[in-house]
Amino acid sequence: MFFINENLGWVVGSQGKVLKTTDGGNSWQNISINTSVSLNSVWFVSSEIGFIAGSNGLVFKTIDGGITWNSFTLGYNIVLNEIQFIQSEIGFITGDNGLIFKTTNMGTSWSVQYTNSYASLFGLKILTSQVTIVTGEGGIIYKTTNAGNTWNTVAANANFQWIQAVDFVNSTTGFSVSGWGIVLKTTNTGNSWFQTEYITSEHLEDITFVNSSKGYIVGNHGLILSTSDAGQSWNPVNSGTDKWLNSVFFVNENAGWVVGSEGVILKYSN
């Protein structure tokens, strides 16, 4: 899921599903991109130029605001899990088999970057043009400080299982969430991570911070957690659903959305 502003947003899903809204999620339009593969992540660098990453190593790109989409493969028949850009030109994609892909020309070409494992990599947070954090299965967290030329293992704890997502409150303090209901924290820009006191039996799928204090976590059984003290404590929010919630996105502290299984889309407005 990705929103360009409070009105214009995109959601992708299984069997080639692409949805677009122009009214803040009050209504959604089905968009055909001529594929039936699972689509896992979407990101727009502008209102016109956007990308979708999916299964079979496929990436889809639009340069006309989603009217038309062209597909290309990154050369590996793997699942691509997350895509993110910074400064429009620089982008990363995380995938299976420990693979990370990078572009420096707004997706015109991509280079593969190898880690020291074959783990599925899920979470992705680009902090600067040089520093990026990636998370994955087996409790693994990678960090690069040289724009992806090399990736260092900064966490590898099998007890954390699948580390699904990562986000930062500021340049030094960040959090990641695990499929085993664990919340991890760093206070040194991801050089080291420790388990926080919060733990749940639910699977945690995504995390986002909307400002220096307010953040949200989503998970299965309709779980939404909220913090107003920069992750010191997490409190449940009534979501009104028991569906598996996969992704959360806020454009500002007053406008956010959550998507989940069986077509569930929730909207927060204040």
Secondary structure as GFF3:
##gff-version 3
##sequence-region A 1 270
A	DSSP	beta_strand	2	3	.	.	.	ID=ss1
A	DSSP	beta_strand	9	12	.	.	.	ID=ss2
A	DSSP	three_ten_helix	14	16	.	.	.	ID=ss3
A	DSSP	beta_strand	18	21	.	.	.	ID=ss4
A	DSSP	beta_strand	29	30	.	.	.	ID=ss5
A	DSSP	beta_strand	39	44	.	.	.	ID=ss6
A	DSSP	beta_strand	50	54	.	.	.	ID=ss7
A	DSSP	beta_strand	58	62	.	.	.	ID=ss8
A	DSSP	beta_strand	70	73	.	.	.	ID=ss9
A	DSSP	beta_strand	80	86	.	.	.	ID=ss10
A	DSSP	beta_strand	90	95	.	.	.	ID=ss11
A	DSSP	beta_strand	99	103	.	.	.	ID=ss12
A	DSSP	beta_strand	111	114	.	.	.	ID=ss13
A	DSSP	beta_strand	121	126	.	.	.	ID=ss14
A	DSSP	beta_strand	132	136	.	.	.	ID=ss15
A	DSSP	three_ten_helix	137	139	.	.	.	ID=ss16
A	DSSP	beta_strand	140	144	.	.	.	ID=ss17
A	DSSP	beta_strand	152	156	.	.	.	ID=ss18
A	DSSP	three_ten_helix	158	160	.	.	.	ID=ss19
A	DSSP	beta_strand	163	168	.	.	.	ID=ss20
A	DSSP	beta_strand	174	178	.	.	.	ID=ss21
A	DSSP	beta_strand	182	186	.	.	.	ID=ss22
A	DSSP	beta_strand	194	199	.	.	.	ID=ss23
A	DSSP	beta_strand	204	209	.	.	.	ID=ss24
A	DSSP	beta_strand	215	219	.	.	.	ID=ss25
A	DSSP	beta_strand	224	227	.	.	.	ID=ss26
A	DSSP	beta_strand	235	237	.	.	.	ID=ss27
A	DSSP	beta_strand	245	252	.	.	.	ID=ss28
A	DSSP	beta_strand	255	260	.	.	.	ID=ss29
A	DSSP	three_ten_helix	261	263	.	.	.	ID=ss30
A	DSSP	beta_strand	265	269	.	.	.	ID=ss31
###
